[in-house]
Amino acid sequence: MTSVPADLRELVDGLKSEVAALHNELPRNGLVVWTAGNVSARVPGADLLVIKPSGVSYDDLSPEAMVVCDFDGNLVEGTRSPSSDTAAHAYVYKNMPEIGGVVHTHSDYATAWAARREPIPCVLTMMADEFGGDIPVGPFALIGDDSIGRGIVETLSHSRSRAVLMANHGPFTIGKDARDAVKAAVMVEDVARTVHFSRQLGEPVPIAAADIDRLFDRYQNVYGQGSTR
């Protein structure tokens, strides 16, 4: 096992604190049960990521409990085995250099869409704002290697969405940093639930592609205070 370079020590410790705190948002927003789900963050300037350990209670996820891995999924720092989804996260970071955070949950409604292998259609302005269109479905892949990561990258490379529903598994989200990816995880569950409710009343009406483009551009480039969305 290698170690974290001394010049990155302060940065890595800060990311451990941030990632530990962001894990609290998953149960708080009803996105996970038991020990399922994970948040990771890229370490800028190095091929490293910070992620939760495998099978540890959310109540025990302190900064000290976080582990650091390289982009081959090898443990670099920590006393516990990393999350079983580490290879998927690492593959995303290796192949999508603009991405700074990855989140995986088994949130109820988004996972129900994944079980049907059905994209969530863009029928809400909030979906156009956040995801720029439909939320796509990725291929079925088994846990244990980078197969899930390959599916995430292949699917999202052809979409503006920051979320993908991995078939028969659940949602993965990406973001410019870990907090942005957590926000996407919260939002994908919210729209999955709302569109499900809408379908109980009838067939939802899709938003026209040109209007989706305008909504996405406004939200990404105009909405909010400065660069904060």
WOLIN-V989035 format. One record per backbone hydrogen bond with DSSP energy under -1.0 kcal/mol. NH is the residue of the N-H (numbers start at 1). CO is the residue of the C=O. If there is no record, write none. Layout:
nh = <NH,NH>
co = <CO,CO>
//
This chain:
nh = <8,9,12,13,14,15,16,17,18,19,20,21,22,23,24,25,28,29,30,31,36,38,40,41,42,43,46,48,49,50,51,54,60,61,62,65,67,68,69,70,73,76,77,83,86,89,90,91,92,93,94,95,96,99,100,101,102,103,104,105,106,111,112,113,114,115,116,118,120,123,128,129,130,131,132,135,138,150,151,152,153,154,155,156,157,158,159,164,165,166,167,168,169,170,172,173,174,175,181,182,183,184,185,186,187,188,189,190,191,192,193,194,195,196,197,198,199,200,201,202,207,212,213,214,215,216,217,218,219,220,221,222,223,228>
co = <5,6,8,9,10,11,12,13,14,15,16,17,18,19,21,22,24,25,27,26,33,104,102,50,100,48,43,46,69,41,67,81,57,58,60,62,51,77,49,74,70,68,68,52,83,85,86,87,88,89,90,91,92,96,175,175,40,173,38,171,31,107,108,109,110,111,112,113,135,121,124,125,126,127,128,120,165,146,147,148,149,150,151,152,153,155,156,172,136,170,138,114,166,166,164,103,162,101,177,178,179,180,181,182,183,184,185,186,187,188,189,190,191,192,193,194,195,197,198,198,122,208,209,210,211,212,213,214,215,216,217,218,218,225>
//
